[in-house]
Amino acid sequence: MNIRVIIYGSLLRPEGQHDFVREMAEGATVRNLIVALGYQPQHVPTILTTVNGMQASHNMRLKEGDEIVLSVMIGGG
């Protein structure tokens, strides 16, 4: 299935661009996608995700045509 990926902020861009389509196996989760893009598993909890404009859990199963936005948590004080 094809998933549109948009990356914002200081996250590395594994495809060399911030907006691209990635093919994933049926039943893949947000976490599976993040790891498949090359991000380290221990960094997954620091990556914020939305799927089709709604905040999403890393355990959410993806569907054909989903649009996922990845960004990094920013702290301040």
Rosetta blueprint (number, residue, H / E / L):
1 M L
2 N E
3 I E
4 R E
5 V E
6 I E
7 I E
8 Y L
9 G L
10 S L
11 L L
12 L L
13 R L
14 P L
15 E L
16 G L
17 Q L
18 H L
19 D E
20 F E
21 V E
22 R E
23 E E
24 M L
25 A L
26 E L
27 G L
28 A L
29 T E
30 V H
31 R H
32 N H
33 L H
34 I H
35 V H
36 A H
37 L L
38 G L
39 Y L
40 Q L
41 P H
42 Q H
43 H H
44 V H
45 P H
46 T H
47 I E
48 L E
49 T E
50 T E
51 V E
52 N L
53 G L
54 M E
55 Q E
56 A L
57 S L
58 H L
59 N L
60 M L
61 R E
62 L L
63 K L
64 E L
65 G L
66 D L
67 E E
68 I E
69 V E
70 L E
71 S E
72 V E
73 M L
74 I L
75 G L
76 G L
77 G L
